[in-house]
Amino acid sequence: MKSLVLICSMVLSLFSTQALAVGSEISIGFNVGLAGGGQSDMNKLISNANTRESGLSVSDLGNAWDLNATFTYRVTDMIGLQFRPGMYMVSEDGSNSSGSFEYAVTGFTIFPVMRLYLLENNYIAFFSNIAVGWGYLSGEIKEASDTVEFSGSNLGYMVGLGAEFCFFGGSHCMNIEGNLRYLDVERLIADKANFDTTTNGGLITQAQKSLEVEIGGRDLGLNMSGIVGSIGYIYYF
């Protein structure tokens, strides 16, 4: 029991120092990561194309690149307010005797984040993220001579945990984060369309400019939902 008390006292002492970078309230940074989750509707189209087109092999849309920049203001010792614009990118392509096939999803997000600093000292900090934000997604389907481009937007939320590791006097830091994001876009409007719905086995049932793109008689959906793991750099002024 005495050993347990001693260990707990050492841990609390380790994190008793205030402020990750003493005197620093403002920081900027960037993160590079991968977002899991996939695009189920787009993957149905890919599977359909691979089945009906001889010699075609296009991989499913899986993990996407997720990039963001951050501007953070430390309001109190425990609370920081962060502005986080980001980008999302994933695509796959292939070709056969009919032509080239491409499936792509790109987007950007704007998330105001409340960051809660749970434990910290001069070298390391553990934090949680809570955010509600907005995202815009665009997609492209190219199947030989048939093409359609579409886009839409929606609100979403994000929660997660992370840690910062600082060096060179606390001004330069590396961080790792794991966030769970929910952001689905279920109504996508065709911006450009030259698509014959009879040539893809009837899976795409509507692809006309200024109308919703439909798959199987319902709206085609995209998303930026899933677990986002990232690593980044932070500079404290």
Salt bridges, closest charged atoms under 4 A:
ASP41 OD1 - ARG218 NH2 2.74
GLU53 OE2 - ARG52 NE 3.70
ASP66 OD2 - ARG181 NH2 2.79
GLU120 OE2 - ARG74 NH2 2.47
GLU143 OE1 - ARG52 NH2 2.78
GLU164 OE2 - ARG115 NH1 3.35
GLU177 OE2 - ARG84 NH2 3.16
GLU177 OE2 - ARG115 NH2 2.91
GLU212 OE2 - ARG187 NH2 3.03
